[in-house]
Each structure stands twice: as structure tokens, then as C-alpha cells.
Amino acid sequence: MDDKPSPGPLSETSEFLFSFGVIADIQYADLEDGYNFQGNRRRYYRHSLLHLQGAIEHWNTEGSPPRCVLQLGDIIDGYNAQYKASEKSLELVMNTFQMLKVPVHHTWGNHEFYNFSRNYLTNSKLNTKFLEDQIVHHPETVPSENYYAYHFVPFPQFRFILLDAYDLSVLGVDQSSAKYQQCLKILKGHNPNSELNSPQGLSEPQFVQFNGGFSQEQLNWLNEVLTFSDTNQEKVVIVSHLPIYPEASDSVCLAWNYRDALAVIWSHRCVVCFFAGHTHDGGYSEDPFGVHHVNLEGVIETAPDSQAFGTVYVYPDKMMLKGRGRVPDRIMNYKRENAFRC
């Protein structure tokens, strides 16, 4: 496998800066192969761990190793909870990640919350907030403990922001809590179905139980971080389990209040890319403001003879996603005013 995209007309005009890895929806379980809820897509529960091992071996042997890996959520499957195997499966996957020679940043998805409470996750190895970078003299950019989000700088002038797409959710929270009641009210206000995982008949099909949303508190924090990045001419990559741009995703898989998140992002110049998982099918679109929305193909629905991960090579004027297996290559040019002058 090539370490970097081959030099040529696409990359010869600018210098390579750094790279990072991306992988989504591993959903490991010690189970025979099965199917998704619609029964039309095969899921390879055990083999997902072998795919992860292959990805890690690749990243560990790259000539120029990635600065970090972004794990986009759903690290183990919800079936583990039924078999009381959640902790055992998580330990197995985390032991596999320990083979990785660079830091990994973990995003939380719906399957994390099928297996564990938010309180458990906060005190687990899936909480990688200790890897955050703090901005001196800017307390407004410090995230609250009420949600799982943070930002970090893998390379000068590039800031990565990890968002909590289940900040508003009925998953993983105590059903007697005010937060649960608030989120259930939001969900039922948009979804009258007795089965809250069903989007049937909904004008806004994203309002299902397996999705969630961003609190106003988290969006206000995001706005403050992006304001700092604008002022300091940083480029920003945002990471979330749930996608937020309809053109890049199945409408059933979007965050509840994706429009609110887009409104914040579109009010700033600094965001160049938004990475998400959740859909398993993958998807891509560049929005009218030049933000590239990449939904990564899920490991769980990737056949044993294929793969599903990518490495993103960062240049002063673009990012190049080199996909493996069913993850396609993509060239993502920055908006003209966002390209570094070299």
C-alpha cells in the first residue's frame, strides 16, 4: 500500500503537512454474521475486529505516520448488551487499539449508549478528553462537563473539534432525570409513532430514538471556538458520530437539530471539513459554504475481502482522503480564502 498519494498534478503545487486516520462504525460483537434492521445489508460482527487490526497495521507502517486517528463512534454493537458482553467486547477492541502507535480520539454514537450509561462512558477509556488542547486566556473555549466535546491541535494552524451528537438524547441517561424528560418531550414532539425508532410518516425523519442532537450550550461553545479559529486564521475539522448535511446523508440518519449546527458552522470562515459515521453507506457533499461533509463507510457492513478506513493527507490548499476498500478517494479543496498562501 502507498504511504502517500503519488506526487502528480494534484499535489505537486503544495507541500504535504501532516495526515490523520479515520474509521467508523466498527460495531464489534462475538456473534455470527447477521443483517441490519431492514434485513437487506449483511453485518460482519466478528470480522470487524480483523478490519480494525488491518487498519492499525497500515497506520503503524506508514512512512510518515498519522498524527492521530479519529474513531467516529459505534465501536461495539448494541447486541453486546443483550448477551451481557459489553465490557468484554469493549476491552477486546480497546486492547486492539493499544497496538496503534499514535493517539486515537473516540467519538460516542448510539451503540455506545446501547451498551453503557453516559456516566460509565465518562469514566471509561472511550473518554479521550484528556487529549484536548486548551487555549490560554480564552475560558469561553473550555467545554462544559455537561457534554462530551473538546478540541485539539494536531498540527499548527489546524484545530479539530469533537462534538457530542447525543448531548440531546434519550439514550444512556437516567429515565428519572430532567434531561431524559426534556429529550423525550423533544422526540415525541416530532415523532408520534409508538415505535420511536421508526421514521414512518415523519416530515422530519431524523427525529428517531437512535439519533440525538446538540444542546444550545454545546452550540454556543462551538461558536466560541470557531470565533477564536476565525480570528487566528486556523483551519477547523469537525468530528461527530451523526452527520449534519442532508446532501451527504440518508435523511433518517441526521442529527435532530442539524440545521442549528449548520447555522453555527456557516457563520464562520474556518471550517473546512466535517467527518461523521452512522450511515454505514458513506456519503459526501461540499456545501454552499465550501465545507466538505464526509460520512465514512462503516466497518460493520464491510465484507471480509474488503476494508473500510482512510487516511487524510493535509496540504496548505486541500485535504486528500486516501480510502481503503470501500472508502473512496476524495480531493477536498479549501475555499479560496481559506487556502494558506505558500
N, C-alpha and C positions, 0 to 999 in steps of 0.2 A: 504494500500500500504506500502511496506517495505521502511524504511528510507535509508538503505544502502544495497548493495549486501550482502547476507548472508555470514558469515565467512565460510571458507572452504578451499579446496586445492588451490583455485585461489588467495585468498587474505591473507591467514594466515601467509605468509612469510614476509609481509611488512606492515608497519603501514599506516593507512588512513591519508592523509594530509589535503585535502580540496575538495570541489565539486563546480561545476558550472552548470547552466541550459542552455539548447539550445532549440530554437523554430524557425521555418522558415515559410515564405510564408503564413501569416495569411490572407491577402487579403480580409479584411472585406468590405462588402458593404450592404446597406439596400435593398437587392434585393432577389427575389425568386431564388431558386436553378437554376443553368444553366450548361453549359458544356464548356470544353476547346475549343481552336480554331479548333482542329481537330474533335470536336464533339463526342469524344469517352470516355471522363472522366468527371464525374459529379463534379460540384463545389458547395460548400455549403456556400454561401456568408454570410448569417446571422448567421449560426451556428458556424462559425469560431470564433466569439466573445465568445461563450459559451465554446468552446475548450480552448481559452486563459484563461478564468476565472478558468476553471478546473485546468489548469497547474499552475496558480498563487496560487490557494488554496493548491495545493500539495506542491509547494516550500515553502510556508509560514508555513506549518505544519511539515516540515521535522525536525527530532530530531536534526540533525546537518545542519543548513540552508546553502544553497549555498552561495559562496562569491559574486556571480553576476549571471546575466542571459545574454546570448548572443542572440539578436534578429537578425536573419540572413537576414532581408530585405523583401520587398514587404508586408508592414504592412497593407495597404489598397489597394483595387483593382482599376485598371485603369478606370473601369466603373463609379467610383465616379465623374470623371471629366466631363463625358457626362451629368450627372444629376446635375452638379454644387453642389455636396455634398462632395467635397474633404475635406474641413476644418471641416465640421460637423462630418464626419466619423473618421477623424484623432483624433479629440477631444474626441470622444467616446472611441476609442481604447486607447488613452493615459490616459484617466481617469481610464480605467480598469487597465492599468499598474501601476497607482499610488497606487493600492492596494498591490503591491509587496513590501515586506519588505527589499529587497536588491537592489543594483544598477542594472540597465539594460543598456546594450550597444547596440545602434541601428546601424545596417548596412543599407546602401542605395541600393535598387535594381531598376529595370526598372519601377516597378509600382509607386515608389516614384516620378520618373521623368515624368510619365504619368499625375500625379496629380499636381506636383509643379515644379517650376524652381529650379535650383541649389541655386540661391540666396535666395529663400524662405526657402529652407531646411536648409541652413547655419544659418539662424536666427530663426529656429524653435526648438521645444522640441526634434525633432529627431536628433539634433546635440548634441551628448554626449561627445564631445571632452573635455569638462570641467573635465571629469573623468580621463584624461590622467595623466601619471606619467612622470616627466622629469628627465633626467639623468644629474646630476651636472657635469660640466666641459666637457660635450660632446655635443656641439652645433650642431654637424653633425647629431645627432639623433632627432633633433626637426623637425617635419614635416612642409612643406610649407603650406601656406594658399591656394595654387592653387588646392589642392585636399583634400578630407575628409578622413584622416587617422591619426591614433595615436597608442600609445602603453601604456600599464598599467601593474602593477604588483599586481595580486590578492593575491599572497602568495609568501614568499621569494623564490628566485631562479626560479620563473616561470614568464615569460613575455608573455603577449597576445598582438598581433598586429592586429589591424582592418584596412583592406585595402579598397581602393576606386576602385571598379571594373568598374566604369563608368567615371573614370578620362578622358579616351578617349571615347567619345560617342557623338552621335547627339541628345541625349535626354536631355531635361532640360537646354539647352544652347541657347542663343540668336542666331537666324539664320543669323544675320548680323555680328556676331563676327568672328574673325580669327580662333578661336578654333573650331567653328562649321564647317567652311570651311575645316580646316585641317582634322577633323574627317570624314566628308562626303567624302573627297578625299580618305582616307584610306578605308572606307567602300565600295565605288564604285569601287575602285581598285581591290577589291577581290570579289565583288558581282555585276554582270552586270544585274541582274533582275530588271525589272521596279518596282516590289514589293520588297522593301529592307528587309522586314521581312521573305521573302521566301528563304530557303536554296537550292531550286531546282537546280540541276546540278552543285552545287559548290564542288570543290575539298577540300575546307576548309569551311565546313558548319557553323562554328561558326561566320562567318562574316555576321551577320544579325543585323537589327536595334535594336532588343530587347536585344542584348548583348553589351558589351563595352570592354575596355581594360585599361591597366596600362601605364601611361606615363613613359618615361625614367627617368624623375625627381623623380617620386614616387618609381620606382625600385631602383634608386641609394640610396634613403633614406632607403628603406627596407634593402639594402645591408649593410648600416652603422649600423643599429640597430642590425642586425644579427651578424655582426662583433663584436659588443660590447657583445652580449649574448654569442657568442663562447668564447671570452676572459674571461668572468666571469662565465663560466660553468652554464649558465641558460638553462632552457628548454623553448621552444617557441611554442605557439599555435597561428596559423594564422586564421583570420576570414575574409570571403569575401562573397558577395552575389553570385558571379559566381564561379563555380568550375574551377580547372586548370589541372586536371589529367584525361586524356581520359578514362582510365580503370575504373574510378569511376563515369562516367557521360555519358549521351547522348552527342554525338559529336556536336549536334546543340546548346547545352547549355553552351559550354566552353567560357571562356574569349577570346577575339580576339587574344591576344598575350600571350596565356597561356604558350607557350614554354619559353618565356623570363622570366616569373615569376618563372617557374620551374628551369631555369638555375641559377637564384639568390639563390633560396632555396637550391638547390643541391650543391652549392659551400660552404655550411656551415654545421656544425655538429648539431646545436642546435634545429632545428625544429622537433617536434615530431608529430604534428597533424595539419591538415588544414580542417576547417569546412566551408561548403558552403550550400546554399539553391538552389533556382531557378528551379531545375529539377522537383520538386513535387513528383517524383517517389522514390527519395532516391537513394543511391549508396554508395559503399565502395570499397576501394582498398588500399593496402600497396604498395608504390612504391619501386623501387630497392634500394633506399637510406634509407628505413625504416620509411618514413613519411606516416602516416595514413591519407588518404583522406576520409572524411565523408561528404556525401551530405544528408542533413536531409530531410525526407519526409515532404511534405507541408501540413499545417493545412487546406488550402482551399479545398483540394480534399480528406478530411478525413470525413467519414460518421459520422452522429450524435451518433451512438452507439460505436464509437471507440475513439481514441485520437492520437495526434502526437506531442510529445515533449520528451525530455530526460534530464536526469541528469548525468553528467560525474563525477565519483569519481576518484580522483587523488591519486596515490601511488608513492613511490620512484622509482618503476621499471615499472609502467604501468598506463594507464588510462582505466577505465571501464565505458562504456556507458550503463546506465540502461534505456532502451527505454520504452515508454508507448504507448499502442495501436499499430499502425502500424510501429512504430520506433523499430527496432530490437536491442537487446543487443549486445554489441561488447566488446571484450577484446583487447586492443591495447598496446602491449608490446613495450617499448622503445628499440632502437638499443642498443646492448650490452654496447657500450662505453658511452651511454647516461644515463644508469641507475645509480641512486645515490648509492653509497656504504653505506650500513647501518650497 
